[in-house]
Amino acid sequence: GINRPSDMCGRTISYPGSPGPGGPAIVQTMVEADGGNCDISSYGKYNGGFYHTDAIKSGNADLATLIFWNFEIPEAKAQNVDVDFFSLKDFGVPDFCQLVLFTTPDHFGVMKESLRKLVLAMRKATGIIHRNPDLAREHYLSYVGEAEDEVGKSIQIATMTATLPAFPNDNSMSRDYYERLMSWLSSTGQVSEETNSADVAKYWTNEIAW
């Protein structure tokens, strides 16, 4: 079994983008942070898209990357799959699973005022979610529809319960965050040194985040 990150050495990984370098880079970093010593070429690779529970349940993979504790974990447990997770940030991998807004410099210049209004609307919605999670849950279910079966309903409830408190009030991102992320991407061979040397200010701004 897999009881700690070093146990993932040489296992088959389910990850979108397989057979690209992302999955093994994540797992190898975590293995090494846990004191393991593993040949990065030893990992099996499986691409089942984002159907990670299916990959584990079917035996096509031993573990999965790019899973979310607030979705795949409740989903798997609702299907009686014995799973748990290791947090990326606890084992050397930058916490890169952030939802960000992106556009071109030209569009940003033209649409800055509209984009600022969008960010303000997101901040207002986050406040409502934190103050009145029942209302947020009601709106969400009215939009996506309630699951028809009991397993689906239990997944929806567990996912919403885990997700609603996770929305941040602060929409800004630090320069240190991106420099650390780019350094890791470069050291694991996922981007070139030229890409890593790009100034953060060229691709990220907090100008409309406050």
CNS distance restraints for C-alpha pairs under 8 A (distance, minus, plus):
assign (resid   1 and name CA) (resid   7 and name CA) 7.53 0.50 0.50
assign (resid   2 and name CA) (resid   7 and name CA) 5.15 0.50 0.50
assign (resid   2 and name CA) (resid   8 and name CA) 6.36 0.50 0.50
assign (resid   3 and name CA) (resid   7 and name CA) 6.51 0.50 0.50
assign (resid   4 and name CA) (resid   8 and name CA) 7.57 0.50 0.50
assign (resid   4 and name CA) (resid  34 and name CA) 7.77 0.50 0.50
assign (resid   4 and name CA) (resid  86 and name CA) 7.81 0.50 0.50
assign (resid   5 and name CA) (resid   9 and name CA) 7.97 0.50 0.50
assign (resid   5 and name CA) (resid  27 and name CA) 7.81 0.50 0.50
assign (resid   5 and name CA) (resid  30 and name CA) 5.92 0.50 0.50
assign (resid   5 and name CA) (resid  31 and name CA) 5.10 0.50 0.50
assign (resid   5 and name CA) (resid  34 and name CA) 6.08 0.50 0.50
assign (resid   5 and name CA) (resid  86 and name CA) 7.12 0.50 0.50
assign (resid   6 and name CA) (resid  30 and name CA) 7.30 0.50 0.50
assign (resid   6 and name CA) (resid  31 and name CA) 4.32 0.50 0.50
assign (resid   6 and name CA) (resid  32 and name CA) 7.10 0.50 0.50
assign (resid   6 and name CA) (resid  34 and name CA) 5.64 0.50 0.50
assign (resid   6 and name CA) (resid  35 and name CA) 6.75 0.50 0.50
assign (resid   6 and name CA) (resid  36 and name CA) 4.92 0.50 0.50
assign (resid   6 and name CA) (resid  37 and name CA) 7.97 0.50 0.50
assign (resid   7 and name CA) (resid  31 and name CA) 7.50 0.50 0.50
assign (resid   8 and name CA) (resid  27 and name CA) 7.15 0.50 0.50
assign (resid   8 and name CA) (resid  31 and name CA) 6.76 0.50 0.50
assign (resid   8 and name CA) (resid  63 and name CA) 7.71 0.50 0.50
assign (resid   9 and name CA) (resid  27 and name CA) 7.90 0.50 0.50
assign (resid   9 and name CA) (resid  28 and name CA) 7.42 0.50 0.50
assign (resid   9 and name CA) (resid  31 and name CA) 6.64 0.50 0.50
assign (resid   9 and name CA) (resid  36 and name CA) 7.60 0.50 0.50
assign (resid   9 and name CA) (resid  37 and name CA) 7.90 0.50 0.50
assign (resid   9 and name CA) (resid  38 and name CA) 5.76 0.50 0.50
assign (resid   9 and name CA) (resid  39 and name CA) 7.97 0.50 0.50
assign (resid   9 and name CA) (resid  42 and name CA) 7.55 0.50 0.50
assign (resid   9 and name CA) (resid  43 and name CA) 7.11 0.50 0.50
assign (resid  10 and name CA) (resid  38 and name CA) 7.21 0.50 0.50
assign (resid  10 and name CA) (resid  39 and name CA) 7.65 0.50 0.50
assign (resid  10 and name CA) (resid  40 and name CA) 7.84 0.50 0.50
assign (resid  10 and name CA) (resid  42 and name CA) 4.71 0.50 0.50
assign (resid  10 and name CA) (resid  43 and name CA) 4.41 0.50 0.50
assign (resid  10 and name CA) (resid  44 and name CA) 6.92 0.50 0.50
assign (resid  11 and name CA) (resid  42 and name CA) 7.57 0.50 0.50
assign (resid  11 and name CA) (resid  43 and name CA) 5.30 0.50 0.50
assign (resid  11 and name CA) (resid  44 and name CA) 5.94 0.50 0.50
assign (resid  11 and name CA) (resid  61 and name CA) 7.80 0.50 0.50
assign (resid  11 and name CA) (resid  62 and name CA) 6.05 0.50 0.50
assign (resid  11 and name CA) (resid  63 and name CA) 7.40 0.50 0.50
assign (resid  12 and name CA) (resid  43 and name CA) 5.54 0.50 0.50
assign (resid  12 and name CA) (resid  44 and name CA) 3.83 0.50 0.50
assign (resid  12 and name CA) (resid  45 and name CA) 5.43 0.50 0.50
assign (resid  12 and name CA) (resid  46 and name CA) 6.86 0.50 0.50
assign (resid  12 and name CA) (resid  60 and name CA) 7.73 0.50 0.50
assign (resid  12 and name CA) (resid  61 and name CA) 4.99 0.50 0.50
assign (resid  12 and name CA) (resid  62 and name CA) 5.27 0.50 0.50
assign (resid  12 and name CA) (resid  63 and name CA) 6.59 0.50 0.50
assign (resid  13 and name CA) (resid  23 and name CA) 6.72 0.50 0.50
assign (resid  13 and name CA) (resid  24 and name CA) 7.49 0.50 0.50
assign (resid  13 and name CA) (resid  43 and name CA) 6.93 0.50 0.50
assign (resid  13 and name CA) (resid  44 and name CA) 5.90 0.50 0.50
assign (resid  13 and name CA) (resid  45 and name CA) 5.07 0.50 0.50
assign (resid  13 and name CA) (resid  46 and name CA) 5.89 0.50 0.50
assign (resid  13 and name CA) (resid  61 and name CA) 5.51 0.50 0.50
assign (resid  13 and name CA) (resid  62 and name CA) 6.20 0.50 0.50
assign (resid  13 and name CA) (resid  63 and name CA) 5.19 0.50 0.50
assign (resid  13 and name CA) (resid  64 and name CA) 5.31 0.50 0.50
assign (resid  13 and name CA) (resid  65 and name CA) 7.11 0.50 0.50
assign (resid  14 and name CA) (resid  18 and name CA) 7.67 0.50 0.50
assign (resid  14 and name CA) (resid  23 and name CA) 7.64 0.50 0.50
assign (resid  14 and name CA) (resid  45 and name CA) 6.26 0.50 0.50
assign (resid  14 and name CA) (resid  46 and name CA) 4.70 0.50 0.50
assign (resid  14 and name CA) (resid  47 and name CA) 5.68 0.50 0.50
assign (resid  14 and name CA) (resid  48 and name CA) 6.62 0.50 0.50
assign (resid  14 and name CA) (resid  52 and name CA) 6.55 0.50 0.50
assign (resid  14 and name CA) (resid  55 and name CA) 6.65 0.50 0.50
assign (resid  14 and name CA) (resid  60 and name CA) 7.92 0.50 0.50
assign (resid  14 and name CA) (resid  61 and name CA) 5.56 0.50 0.50
assign (resid  14 and name CA) (resid  62 and name CA) 7.62 0.50 0.50
assign (resid  14 and name CA) (resid  63 and name CA) 6.16 0.50 0.50
assign (resid  14 and name CA) (resid  64 and name CA) 4.45 0.50 0.50
assign (resid  14 and name CA) (resid  65 and name CA) 6.46 0.50 0.50
assign (resid  15 and name CA) (resid  23 and name CA) 5.89 0.50 0.50
assign (resid  15 and name CA) (resid  45 and name CA) 7.59 0.50 0.50
assign (resid  15 and name CA) (resid  46 and name CA) 6.51 0.50 0.50
assign (resid  15 and name CA) (resid  47 and name CA) 5.58 0.50 0.50
assign (resid  15 and name CA) (resid  48 and name CA) 7.06 0.50 0.50
assign (resid  15 and name CA) (resid  49 and name CA) 6.68 0.50 0.50
assign (resid  15 and name CA) (resid  50 and name CA) 7.22 0.50 0.50
assign (resid  15 and name CA) (resid  52 and name CA) 7.68 0.50 0.50
assign (resid  15 and name CA) (resid  64 and name CA) 5.88 0.50 0.50
assign (resid  15 and name CA) (resid  65 and name CA) 5.48 0.50 0.50
assign (resid  15 and name CA) (resid  66 and name CA) 6.68 0.50 0.50
assign (resid  16 and name CA) (resid  47 and name CA) 5.58 0.50 0.50
assign (resid  16 and name CA) (resid  48 and name CA) 6.85 0.50 0.50
assign (resid  16 and name CA) (resid  49 and name CA) 4.79 0.50 0.50
assign (resid  16 and name CA) (resid  50 and name CA) 6.29 0.50 0.50
assign (resid  16 and name CA) (resid  66 and name CA) 7.91 0.50 0.50
assign (resid  17 and name CA) (resid  22 and name CA) 7.37 0.50 0.50
assign (resid  17 and name CA) (resid  47 and name CA) 6.77 0.50 0.50
assign (resid  17 and name CA) (resid  49 and name CA) 7.76 0.50 0.50
assign (resid  18 and name CA) (resid  22 and name CA) 7.77 0.50 0.50
assign (resid  18 and name CA) (resid  23 and name CA) 7.25 0.50 0.50
assign (resid  18 and name CA) (resid  45 and name CA) 6.08 0.50 0.50
assign (resid  18 and name CA) (resid  46 and name CA) 6.14 0.50 0.50
assign (resid  18 and name CA) (resid  47 and name CA) 5.16 0.50 0.50
assign (resid  19 and name CA) (resid  45 and name CA) 5.97 0.50 0.50
assign (resid  19 and name CA) (resid  46 and name CA) 7.32 0.50 0.50
assign (resid  19 and name CA) (resid  47 and name CA) 7.41 0.50 0.50
assign (resid  21 and name CA) (resid  25 and name CA) 6.04 0.50 0.50
assign (resid  21 and name CA) (resid 189 and name CA) 7.70 0.50 0.50
assign (resid  21 and name CA) (resid 190 and name CA) 6.48 0.50 0.50
assign (resid  22 and name CA) (resid  26 and name CA) 6.29 0.50 0.50
assign (resid  22 and name CA) (resid 190 and name CA) 6.96 0.50 0.50
assign (resid  23 and name CA) (resid  27 and name CA) 6.31 0.50 0.50
assign (resid  23 and name CA) (resid  45 and name CA) 7.97 0.50 0.50
assign (resid  23 and name CA) (resid  65 and name CA) 6.21 0.50 0.50
assign (resid  24 and name CA) (resid  28 and name CA) 5.69 0.50 0.50
assign (resid  24 and name CA) (resid  40 and name CA) 6.52 0.50 0.50
assign (resid  24 and name CA) (resid  43 and name CA) 6.67 0.50 0.50
assign (resid  25 and name CA) (resid  29 and name CA) 6.12 0.50 0.50
assign (resid  25 and name CA) (resid  40 and name CA) 7.78 0.50 0.50
assign (resid  25 and name CA) (resid 188 and name CA) 5.96 0.50 0.50
assign (resid  26 and name CA) (resid  30 and name CA) 6.45 0.50 0.50
assign (resid  26 and name CA) (resid  65 and name CA) 7.50 0.50 0.50
assign (resid  26 and name CA) (resid  93 and name CA) 6.60 0.50 0.50
assign (resid  27 and name CA) (resid  31 and name CA) 6.08 0.50 0.50
assign (resid  27 and name CA) (resid  65 and name CA) 7.72 0.50 0.50
assign (resid  28 and name CA) (resid  32 and name CA) 6.13 0.50 0.50
assign (resid  28 and name CA) (resid  38 and name CA) 7.19 0.50 0.50
assign (resid  28 and name CA) (resid  40 and name CA) 6.43 0.50 0.50
assign (resid  29 and name CA) (resid  33 and name CA) 6.13 0.50 0.50
assign (resid  29 and name CA) (resid  91 and name CA) 7.22 0.50 0.50
assign (resid  29 and name CA) (resid  92 and name CA) 6.16 0.50 0.50
assign (resid  29 and name CA) (resid  93 and name CA) 6.49 0.50 0.50
assign (resid  30 and name CA) (resid  34 and name CA) 6.25 0.50 0.50
assign (resid  30 and name CA) (resid  88 and name CA) 7.29 0.50 0.50
assign (resid  30 and name CA) (resid  91 and name CA) 4.85 0.50 0.50
assign (resid  30 and name CA) (resid  92 and name CA) 6.02 0.50 0.50
assign (resid  30 and name CA) (resid  93 and name CA) 6.86 0.50 0.50
assign (resid  31 and name CA) (resid  35 and name CA) 6.54 0.50 0.50
assign (resid  31 and name CA) (resid  36 and name CA) 5.07 0.50 0.50
assign (resid  31 and name CA) (resid  37 and name CA) 7.19 0.50 0.50
assign (resid  31 and name CA) (resid  38 and name CA) 7.50 0.50 0.50
assign (resid  31 and name CA) (resid  91 and name CA) 7.87 0.50 0.50
assign (resid  32 and name CA) (resid  36 and name CA) 4.75 0.50 0.50
assign (resid  32 and name CA) (resid  37 and name CA) 6.08 0.50 0.50
assign (resid  32 and name CA) (resid  38 and name CA) 7.66 0.50 0.50
assign (resid  33 and name CA) (resid  91 and name CA) 5.32 0.50 0.50
assign (resid  33 and name CA) (resid  92 and name CA) 5.93 0.50 0.50
assign (resid  34 and name CA) (resid  91 and name CA) 6.82 0.50 0.50
assign (resid  38 and name CA) (resid  42 and name CA) 7.51 0.50 0.50
assign (resid  45 and name CA) (resid  61 and name CA) 7.82 0.50 0.50
assign (resid  46 and name CA) (resid  60 and name CA) 6.95 0.50 0.50
assign (resid  46 and name CA) (resid  61 and name CA) 6.47 0.50 0.50
assign (resid  48 and name CA) (resid  52 and name CA) 6.86 0.50 0.50
assign (resid  48 and name CA) (resid  54 and name CA) 8.00 0.50 0.50
assign (resid  48 and name CA) (resid  55 and name CA) 6.41 0.50 0.50
assign (resid  51 and name CA) (resid  55 and name CA) 6.45 0.50 0.50
assign (resid  52 and name CA) (resid  56 and name CA) 6.32 0.50 0.50
assign (resid  52 and name CA) (resid  64 and name CA) 6.21 0.50 0.50
assign (resid  52 and name CA) (resid  67 and name CA) 7.33 0.50 0.50
assign (resid  52 and name CA) (resid  72 and name CA) 7.24 0.50 0.50
assign (resid  53 and name CA) (resid  57 and name CA) 5.92 0.50 0.50
assign (resid  53 and name CA) (resid  72 and name CA) 6.67 0.50 0.50
assign (resid  53 and name CA) (resid  75 and name CA) 7.25 0.50 0.50
assign (resid  53 and name CA) (resid  76 and name CA) 5.55 0.50 0.50
assign (resid  53 and name CA) (resid  81 and name CA) 7.96 0.50 0.50
assign (resid  54 and name CA) (resid  58 and name CA) 5.83 0.50 0.50
assign (resid  55 and name CA) (resid  59 and name CA) 6.24 0.50 0.50
assign (resid  55 and name CA) (resid  60 and name CA) 5.20 0.50 0.50
assign (resid  55 and name CA) (resid  61 and name CA) 5.46 0.50 0.50
assign (resid  56 and name CA) (resid  60 and name CA) 6.28 0.50 0.50
assign (resid  56 and name CA) (resid  61 and name CA) 5.23 0.50 0.50
assign (resid  56 and name CA) (resid  62 and name CA) 5.95 0.50 0.50
assign (resid  56 and name CA) (resid  63 and name CA) 6.56 0.50 0.50
assign (resid  56 and name CA) (resid  64 and name CA) 7.72 0.50 0.50
assign (resid  57 and name CA) (resid  81 and name CA) 6.70 0.50 0.50
assign (resid  66 and name CA) (resid  97 and name CA) 7.90 0.50 0.50
assign (resid  67 and name CA) (resid  71 and name CA) 7.71 0.50 0.50
assign (resid  67 and name CA) (resid  72 and name CA) 6.06 0.50 0.50
assign (resid  68 and name CA) (resid  72 and name CA) 5.69 0.50 0.50
assign (resid  68 and name CA) (resid  73 and name CA) 7.16 0.50 0.50
assign (resid  69 and name CA) (resid  73 and name CA) 5.25 0.50 0.50
assign (resid  69 and name CA) (resid  74 and name CA) 7.59 0.50 0.50
assign (resid  69 and name CA) (resid  85 and name CA) 7.22 0.50 0.50
assign (resid  70 and name CA) (resid  74 and name CA) 6.69 0.50 0.50
assign (resid  70 and name CA) (resid 158 and name CA) 7.68 0.50 0.50
assign (resid  70 and name CA) (resid 159 and name CA) 5.36 0.50 0.50
assign (resid  70 and name CA) (resid 160 and name CA) 7.92 0.50 0.50
assign (resid  70 and name CA) (resid 162 and name CA) 5.18 0.50 0.50
assign (resid  70 and name CA) (resid 163 and name CA) 5.81 0.50 0.50
assign (resid  71 and name CA) (resid  75 and name CA) 6.07 0.50 0.50
assign (resid  71 and name CA) (resid 155 and name CA) 7.86 0.50 0.50
assign (resid  71 and name CA) (resid 158 and name CA) 7.99 0.50 0.50
assign (resid  71 and name CA) (resid 159 and name CA) 5.33 0.50 0.50
assign (resid  72 and name CA) (resid  76 and name CA) 5.93 0.50 0.50
assign (resid  73 and name CA) (resid  77 and name CA) 6.15 0.50 0.50
assign (resid  73 and name CA) (resid  83 and name CA) 6.85 0.50 0.50
assign (resid  73 and name CA) (resid  84 and name CA) 6.86 0.50 0.50
assign (resid  73 and name CA) (resid  85 and name CA) 7.87 0.50 0.50
assign (resid  74 and name CA) (resid  78 and name CA) 5.98 0.50 0.50
assign (resid  74 and name CA) (resid 155 and name CA) 5.88 0.50 0.50
assign (resid  74 and name CA) (resid 158 and name CA) 6.06 0.50 0.50
assign (resid  74 and name CA) (resid 159 and name CA) 6.52 0.50 0.50
assign (resid  75 and name CA) (resid  79 and name CA) 6.58 0.50 0.50
assign (resid  75 and name CA) (resid 155 and name CA) 5.49 0.50 0.50
assign (resid  76 and name CA) (resid  80 and name CA) 6.45 0.50 0.50
assign (resid  76 and name CA) (resid  81 and name CA) 5.14 0.50 0.50
assign (resid  76 and name CA) (resid  82 and name CA) 7.37 0.50 0.50
assign (resid  76 and name CA) (resid  83 and name CA) 6.93 0.50 0.50
assign (resid  77 and name CA) (resid  81 and name CA) 5.20 0.50 0.50
assign (resid  77 and name CA) (resid  82 and name CA) 6.40 0.50 0.50
assign (resid  77 and name CA) (resid  83 and name CA) 6.96 0.50 0.50
assign (resid  78 and name CA) (resid 151 and name CA) 6.18 0.50 0.50
assign (resid  78 and name CA) (resid 154 and name CA) 7.00 0.50 0.50
assign (resid  78 and name CA) (resid 155 and name CA) 6.47 0.50 0.50
assign (resid  79 and name CA) (resid 151 and name CA) 7.42 0.50 0.50
assign (resid  86 and name CA) (resid  90 and name CA) 7.53 0.50 0.50
assign (resid  86 and name CA) (resid  91 and name CA) 7.93 0.50 0.50
assign (resid  87 and name CA) (resid  91 and name CA) 7.00 0.50 0.50
assign (resid  88 and name CA) (resid  92 and name CA) 6.66 0.50 0.50
assign (resid  88 and name CA) (resid  93 and name CA) 5.01 0.50 0.50
assign (resid  88 and name CA) (resid  94 and name CA) 6.73 0.50 0.50
assign (resid  88 and name CA) (resid  95 and name CA) 6.17 0.50 0.50
assign (resid  89 and name CA) (resid  93 and name CA) 5.30 0.50 0.50
assign (resid  89 and name CA) (resid  94 and name CA) 5.63 0.50 0.50
assign (resid  89 and name CA) (resid  95 and name CA) 5.38 0.50 0.50
assign (resid  93 and name CA) (resid 184 and name CA) 7.58 0.50 0.50
assign (resid  94 and name CA) (resid 180 and name CA) 7.04 0.50 0.50
assign (resid  94 and name CA) (resid 181 and name CA) 5.73 0.50 0.50
assign (resid  94 and name CA) (resid 184 and name CA) 7.44 0.50 0.50
assign (resid  96 and name CA) (resid 181 and name CA) 7.13 0.50 0.50
assign (resid 103 and name CA) (resid 107 and name CA) 6.43 0.50 0.50
assign (resid 103 and name CA) (resid 108 and name CA) 6.44 0.50 0.50
assign (resid 104 and name CA) (resid 108 and name CA) 6.11 0.50 0.50
assign (resid 105 and name CA) (resid 109 and name CA) 6.23 0.50 0.50
assign (resid 106 and name CA) (resid 110 and name CA) 6.43 0.50 0.50
assign (resid 107 and name CA) (resid 111 and name CA) 5.77 0.50 0.50
assign (resid 107 and name CA) (resid 112 and name CA) 7.84 0.50 0.50
assign (resid 108 and name CA) (resid 112 and name CA) 5.21 0.50 0.50
assign (resid 108 and name CA) (resid 115 and name CA) 7.80 0.50 0.50
assign (resid 111 and name CA) (resid 115 and name CA) 6.04 0.50 0.50
assign (resid 112 and name CA) (resid 116 and name CA) 6.02 0.50 0.50
assign (resid 112 and name CA) (resid 208 and name CA) 7.77 0.50 0.50
assign (resid 113 and name CA) (resid 117 and name CA) 6.40 0.50 0.50
assign (resid 114 and name CA) (resid 118 and name CA) 6.34 0.50 0.50
assign (resid 115 and name CA) (resid 119 and name CA) 6.30 0.50 0.50
assign (resid 115 and name CA) (resid 208 and name CA) 7.58 0.50 0.50
assign (resid 116 and name CA) (resid 120 and name CA) 6.25 0.50 0.50
assign (resid 116 and name CA) (resid 208 and name CA) 5.35 0.50 0.50
assign (resid 116 and name CA) (resid 209 and name CA) 7.59 0.50 0.50
assign (resid 117 and name CA) (resid 121 and name CA) 6.11 0.50 0.50
assign (resid 118 and name CA) (resid 122 and name CA) 6.24 0.50 0.50
assign (resid 119 and name CA) (resid 123 and name CA) 6.24 0.50 0.50
assign (resid 119 and name CA) (resid 171 and name CA) 7.94 0.50 0.50
assign (resid 119 and name CA) (resid 208 and name CA) 7.23 0.50 0.50
assign (resid 119 and name CA) (resid 209 and name CA) 6.71 0.50 0.50
assign (resid 120 and name CA) (resid 124 and name CA) 6.17 0.50 0.50
assign (resid 121 and name CA) (resid 125 and name CA) 6.12 0.50 0.50
assign (resid 122 and name CA) (resid 126 and name CA) 6.13 0.50 0.50
assign (resid 123 and name CA) (resid 127 and name CA) 6.35 0.50 0.50
assign (resid 123 and name CA) (resid 169 and name CA) 6.37 0.50 0.50
assign (resid 123 and name CA) (resid 170 and name CA) 7.98 0.50 0.50
assign (resid 123 and name CA) (resid 171 and name CA) 7.84 0.50 0.50
assign (resid 124 and name CA) (resid 128 and name CA) 6.45 0.50 0.50
assign (resid 125 and name CA) (resid 129 and name CA) 6.18 0.50 0.50
assign (resid 126 and name CA) (resid 130 and name CA) 6.26 0.50 0.50
assign (resid 126 and name CA) (resid 167 and name CA) 6.32 0.50 0.50
assign (resid 126 and name CA) (resid 168 and name CA) 7.28 0.50 0.50
assign (resid 126 and name CA) (resid 169 and name CA) 6.57 0.50 0.50
assign (resid 127 and name CA) (resid 131 and name CA) 6.13 0.50 0.50
assign (resid 127 and name CA) (resid 169 and name CA) 7.35 0.50 0.50
assign (resid 128 and name CA) (resid 132 and name CA) 5.63 0.50 0.50
assign (resid 128 and name CA) (resid 133 and name CA) 7.41 0.50 0.50
assign (resid 128 and name CA) (resid 136 and name CA) 7.39 0.50 0.50
assign (resid 129 and name CA) (resid 133 and name CA) 4.92 0.50 0.50
assign (resid 129 and name CA) (resid 135 and name CA) 7.57 0.50 0.50
assign (resid 129 and name CA) (resid 136 and name CA) 5.50 0.50 0.50
assign (resid 129 and name CA) (resid 164 and name CA) 6.49 0.50 0.50
assign (resid 129 and name CA) (resid 165 and name CA) 7.78 0.50 0.50
assign (resid 130 and name CA) (resid 164 and name CA) 7.12 0.50 0.50
assign (resid 130 and name CA) (resid 165 and name CA) 6.40 0.50 0.50
assign (resid 132 and name CA) (resid 136 and name CA) 6.58 0.50 0.50
assign (resid 133 and name CA) (resid 137 and name CA) 6.06 0.50 0.50
assign (resid 133 and name CA) (resid 164 and name CA) 6.70 0.50 0.50
assign (resid 134 and name CA) (resid 138 and name CA) 6.15 0.50 0.50
assign (resid 135 and name CA) (resid 139 and name CA) 6.27 0.50 0.50
assign (resid 136 and name CA) (resid 140 and name CA) 6.17 0.50 0.50
assign (resid 137 and name CA) (resid 141 and name CA) 6.18 0.50 0.50
assign (resid 137 and name CA) (resid 160 and name CA) 6.89 0.50 0.50
assign (resid 138 and name CA) (resid 142 and name CA) 6.15 0.50 0.50
assign (resid 139 and name CA) (resid 143 and name CA) 6.30 0.50 0.50
assign (resid 140 and name CA) (resid 144 and name CA) 6.26 0.50 0.50
assign (resid 140 and name CA) (resid 145 and name CA) 7.93 0.50 0.50
assign (resid 141 and name CA) (resid 145 and name CA) 4.96 0.50 0.50
assign (resid 141 and name CA) (resid 146 and name CA) 5.62 0.50 0.50
assign (resid 142 and name CA) (resid 146 and name CA) 7.48 0.50 0.50
assign (resid 146 and name CA) (resid 153 and name CA) 6.85 0.50 0.50
assign (resid 146 and name CA) (resid 156 and name CA) 7.96 0.50 0.50
assign (resid 147 and name CA) (resid 152 and name CA) 5.16 0.50 0.50
assign (resid 147 and name CA) (resid 153 and name CA) 5.13 0.50 0.50
assign (resid 147 and name CA) (resid 156 and name CA) 7.53 0.50 0.50
assign (resid 148 and name CA) (resid 152 and name CA) 6.85 0.50 0.50
assign (resid 148 and name CA) (resid 153 and name CA) 7.10 0.50 0.50
assign (resid 149 and name CA) (resid 153 and name CA) 6.28 0.50 0.50
assign (resid 150 and name CA) (resid 154 and name CA) 6.14 0.50 0.50
assign (resid 151 and name CA) (resid 155 and name CA) 6.29 0.50 0.50
assign (resid 152 and name CA) (resid 156 and name CA) 6.26 0.50 0.50
assign (resid 153 and name CA) (resid 157 and name CA) 6.24 0.50 0.50
assign (resid 154 and name CA) (resid 158 and name CA) 6.09 0.50 0.50
assign (resid 155 and name CA) (resid 159 and name CA) 5.90 0.50 0.50
assign (resid 156 and name CA) (resid 160 and name CA) 6.06 0.50 0.50
assign (resid 157 and name CA) (resid 161 and name CA) 6.06 0.50 0.50
assign (resid 158 and name CA) (resid 162 and name CA) 6.21 0.50 0.50
assign (resid 159 and name CA) (resid 163 and name CA) 5.93 0.50 0.50
assign (resid 160 and name CA) (resid 164 and name CA) 5.86 0.50 0.50
assign (resid 161 and name CA) (resid 165 and name CA) 7.68 0.50 0.50
assign (resid 162 and name CA) (resid 166 and name CA) 7.33 0.50 0.50
assign (resid 163 and name CA) (resid 167 and name CA) 7.36 0.50 0.50
assign (resid 170 and name CA) (resid 209 and name CA) 7.74 0.50 0.50
assign (resid 170 and name CA) (resid 210 and name CA) 7.66 0.50 0.50
assign (resid 171 and name CA) (resid 209 and name CA) 5.34 0.50 0.50
assign (resid 171 and name CA) (resid 210 and name CA) 7.13 0.50 0.50
assign (resid 172 and name CA) (resid 206 and name CA) 5.55 0.50 0.50
assign (resid 172 and name CA) (resid 209 and name CA) 5.28 0.50 0.50
assign (resid 172 and name CA) (resid 210 and name CA) 6.96 0.50 0.50
assign (resid 173 and name CA) (resid 177 and name CA) 6.94 0.50 0.50
assign (resid 173 and name CA) (resid 206 and name CA) 6.91 0.50 0.50
assign (resid 174 and name CA) (resid 178 and name CA) 6.94 0.50 0.50
assign (resid 175 and name CA) (resid 179 and name CA) 6.24 0.50 0.50
assign (resid 175 and name CA) (resid 200 and name CA) 6.49 0.50 0.50
assign (resid 176 and name CA) (resid 180 and name CA) 6.01 0.50 0.50
assign (resid 177 and name CA) (resid 181 and name CA) 6.22 0.50 0.50
assign (resid 178 and name CA) (resid 182 and name CA) 6.01 0.50 0.50
assign (resid 178 and name CA) (resid 200 and name CA) 6.78 0.50 0.50
assign (resid 179 and name CA) (resid 183 and name CA) 6.08 0.50 0.50
assign (resid 179 and name CA) (resid 200 and name CA) 7.08 0.50 0.50
assign (resid 180 and name CA) (resid 184 and name CA) 6.30 0.50 0.50
assign (resid 181 and name CA) (resid 185 and name CA) 6.20 0.50 0.50
assign (resid 182 and name CA) (resid 186 and name CA) 6.06 0.50 0.50
assign (resid 182 and name CA) (resid 191 and name CA) 7.95 0.50 0.50
assign (resid 182 and name CA) (resid 196 and name CA) 5.46 0.50 0.50
assign (resid 183 and name CA) (resid 187 and name CA) 6.11 0.50 0.50
assign (resid 183 and name CA) (resid 196 and name CA) 6.46 0.50 0.50
assign (resid 184 and name CA) (resid 188 and name CA) 6.14 0.50 0.50
assign (resid 185 and name CA) (resid 189 and name CA) 6.32 0.50 0.50
assign (resid 185 and name CA) (resid 190 and name CA) 5.07 0.50 0.50
assign (resid 185 and name CA) (resid 191 and name CA) 5.71 0.50 0.50
assign (resid 185 and name CA) (resid 196 and name CA) 7.92 0.50 0.50
assign (resid 186 and name CA) (resid 190 and name CA) 5.80 0.50 0.50
assign (resid 186 and name CA) (resid 191 and name CA) 5.01 0.50 0.50
assign (resid 186 and name CA) (resid 192 and name CA) 5.96 0.50 0.50
assign (resid 186 and name CA) (resid 193 and name CA) 6.13 0.50 0.50
assign (resid 186 and name CA) (resid 196 and name CA) 6.18 0.50 0.50
assign (resid 191 and name CA) (resid 195 and name CA) 6.32 0.50 0.50
assign (resid 191 and name CA) (resid 196 and name CA) 7.00 0.50 0.50
assign (resid 192 and name CA) (resid 196 and name CA) 6.36 0.50 0.50
assign (resid 193 and name CA) (resid 197 and name CA) 6.21 0.50 0.50
assign (resid 194 and name CA) (resid 198 and name CA) 6.87 0.50 0.50
assign (resid 198 and name CA) (resid 202 and name CA) 7.14 0.50 0.50
assign (resid 199 and name CA) (resid 203 and name CA) 7.66 0.50 0.50
assign (resid 200 and name CA) (resid 204 and name CA) 5.92 0.50 0.50
assign (resid 201 and name CA) (resid 205 and name CA) 6.35 0.50 0.50
assign (resid 206 and name CA) (resid 210 and name CA) 7.09 0.50 0.50
